[in-house]
């Protein structure tokens, strides 16, 4: 689905990532760890075509990213749902419209009942008319997850999705992500929260990766 082969990415005159290789297989569940500034967010951006590798090869659904034009990249990204750490919404639109926005952008019909089903799934069905500034951090992150899956993507990439949440809300979000994985979705979560990873191990089969010294490594069993 997503494949990186010997990828490097340079930033500010030096390599942030070097000799990175990874294959995200259908239905797999990966965690990505590493210290702040190690390149976790950059790695995710390489995985959905937001950034281009300096060297190496990135393929998305068997297509080399360098062979895709702008429209093809946009179409490919519809198959990848992204949950950003600092999720952005349009503050003047109610929650229901914000979650359905990817459908509007893609010129697809916004079926209110489908959006409501998603909001019910993430526990926000009572807040459909709420404006984003009134939402708590946990509500915003669950809304961001609902928006990320509204197009029915094959892959979910999440960048520190629980970074600003308390433990109870982190577990709630993790439960939603594991449910998606059991439905066959491929999941990759970048996080520094080792407790979250330990909890995930009790729920689903996961693989833990670590960025260290610019390279991607399989983390040990000490997590």
C-alpha positions in Angstrom: 0.0 0.0 0.0 2.7 2.5 1.1 6.3 1.5 0.4 9.5 3.4 1.1 12.7 2.1 -0.4 16.1 3.5 0.8 14.5 6.9 1.3 16.4 10.0 2.5 15.1 13.5 3.2 17.3 16.5 3.6 16.3 19.6 5.5 18.5 22.7 6.3 21.5 21.4 4.5 21.6 18.0 6.2 19.8 14.7 6.2 16.9 14.4 8.6 16.2 10.9 7.5 18.6 8.4 5.8 18.3 4.9 4.3 14.7 4.5 5.4 12.8 1.5 4.1 9.3 0.4 5.2 6.3 -1.5 3.7 2.9 -0.8 5.2 1.0 -3.9 4.4 -2.9 -4.0 4.2 -4.4 -4.3 7.7 -1.1 -3.7 9.6 -0.8 -1.6 12.7 2.4 0.4 13.3 3.6 2.8 15.9 6.4 5.2 15.1 8.5 6.5 18.0 11.5 8.7 18.5 12.5 12.0 20.3 11.1 15.3 19.3 12.8 16.5 16.1 13.8 13.0 15.0 11.6 13.3 11.9 8.4 11.5 12.8 6.1 14.1 11.2 8.4 14.3 8.2 8.2 10.5 7.8 4.4 10.7 7.8 4.4 13.5 5.2 6.6 11.3 3.0 4.0 8.5 3.4 1.1 10.6 2.0 3.0 12.6 -0.7 3.1 15.9 1.2 6.9 15.9 0.9 9.1 14.4 -1.8 12.0 12.2 -0.8 15.5 13.7 -1.6 16.6 10.2 -2.7 15.1 6.8 -2.7 11.7 5.7 -3.9 8.2 6.1 -2.4 5.3 4.2 -3.9 1.6 4.7 -2.9 -0.7 1.9 -3.9 1.9 0.6 -6.4 2.4 4.0 -8.0 5.7 5.8 -7.8 5.0 9.2 -6.3 7.4 10.9 -8.8 5.2 9.7 -11.7 2.0 11.3 -10.3 0.8 14.7 -11.4 -0.9 17.1 -9.1 -4.4 15.7 -9.7 -3.3 12.1 -9.3 -1.6 12.9 -6.0 -4.9 14.5 -4.8 -6.8 11.4 -5.9 -4.3 9.1 -4.2 -4.5 11.1 -0.9 -8.3 10.3 -0.7 -7.2 6.8 0.1 -5.1 8.0 3.1 -6.8 9.6 6.1 -4.5 11.9 8.1 -5.1 13.0 11.7 -2.7 15.9 12.5 -1.5 16.7 16.0 -2.8 20.3 15.7 -6.1 19.6 13.9 -7.4 22.6 12.0 -11.1 23.3 11.4 -13.1 26.1 9.8 -14.3 28.0 12.9 -17.4 29.4 11.3 -18.8 26.0 10.2 -20.6 23.7 12.6 -19.0 20.3 13.4 -21.2 18.3 11.0 -20.1 20.5 8.1 -16.4 20.4 9.1 -16.4 16.6 9.3 -18.1 16.4 5.9 -15.8 18.9 4.3 -13.6 16.4 2.5 -16.7 15.2 0.6 -17.5 18.8 -0.4 -13.9 19.4 -1.6 -14.0 16.1 -3.6 -17.4 17.2 -5.1 -19.1 14.2 -3.6 -22.6 14.3 -2.2 -22.7 15.0 1.6 -25.2 12.5 3.0 -26.1 13.9 6.4 -27.0 10.5 7.8 -23.6 9.1 6.9 -21.8 12.0 8.6 -24.1 11.5 11.6 -23.2 7.8 11.8 -19.5 8.8 12.0 -20.2 11.4 14.6 -22.1 8.8 16.6 -19.2 6.4 16.3 -16.8 8.9 17.8 -19.3 10.0 20.4 -20.0 13.5 19.1 -23.6 13.1 17.8 -24.8 15.6 20.4 -22.5 18.3 19.1 -23.3 18.4 15.4 -24.1 22.1 15.5 -21.2 23.1 17.7 -18.6 25.4 16.4 -14.9 24.2 16.6 -13.8 26.9 19.2 -16.3 25.4 21.7 -14.9 21.9 21.5 -12.5 20.4 24.0 -9.2 18.9 23.0 -10.5 15.4 23.1 -13.6 16.3 21.1 -11.4 18.0 18.4 -9.2 14.9 18.1 -12.2 12.6 17.7 -13.7 15.0 15.2 -10.4 15.0 13.3 -10.5 11.2 13.2 -14.1 11.2 11.9 -13.1 13.7 9.2 -10.0 11.5 8.3 -12.2 8.5 7.6 -15.2 10.2 5.9 -13.8 9.3 2.5 -13.4 5.6 3.4 -9.6 5.5 3.2 -7.5 2.4 3.2 -4.8 3.9 5.4 -5.0 6.1 8.5 -1.9 8.1 9.5 -2.0 9.9 12.9 0.6 12.3 14.1 0.7 12.5 17.9 -3.1 12.1 18.1 -3.1 11.9 21.9 -0.4 14.4 22.6 -2.7 16.9 24.3 -5.2 14.5 25.8 -5.5 12.9 29.2 -5.2 9.2 29.6 -8.9 8.4 29.6 -9.4 10.3 26.3 -6.2 8.8 24.9 -7.6 5.3 25.5 -10.9 6.3 23.9 -9.1 7.4 20.7 -6.9 4.3 20.7 -10.0 2.2 20.9 -11.5 3.9 17.8 -8.2 3.3 15.9 -8.1 -0.3 16.9 -11.7 -0.7 15.7 -10.6 0.7 12.3 -7.8 -1.7 12.2 -10.1 -4.7 12.9 -12.2 -3.4 9.9 -9.1 -3.9 7.7 -7.6 -0.4 7.8 -3.9 0.1 7.9 -2.8 2.2 10.8 0.4 4.2 11.5 0.6 6.3 14.6 3.5 8.6 15.4 3.7 9.0 19.2 6.1 9.6 22.1 3.7 8.0 24.5 5.1 4.5 25.4 2.2 3.8 27.7 -0.2 4.1 24.8 1.9 1.6 22.8 1.9 -0.8 25.8 -1.9 -0.5 26.0 -2.2 -1.1 22.2 -0.2 -4.3 22.5 -3.0 -5.7 24.7 -5.6 -4.9 22.1 -4.2 -5.6 18.7 -1.1 -7.0 16.9 1.3 -4.1 16.4 4.8 -3.4 15.1 6.8 -0.7 16.8 9.3 1.4 14.9 11.8 4.0 16.1 13.6 6.8 14.4 17.1 7.0 15.8 20.2 8.7 14.3 18.2 9.5 11.1 17.4 5.8 10.5 14.3 3.7 11.0 14.7 0.8 13.3 12.5 -2.0 14.7 12.0 -1.1 18.4 13.0 -3.7 21.0 10.8 -5.5 23.5 11.7 -3.0 26.2 8.8 -0.7 25.5 
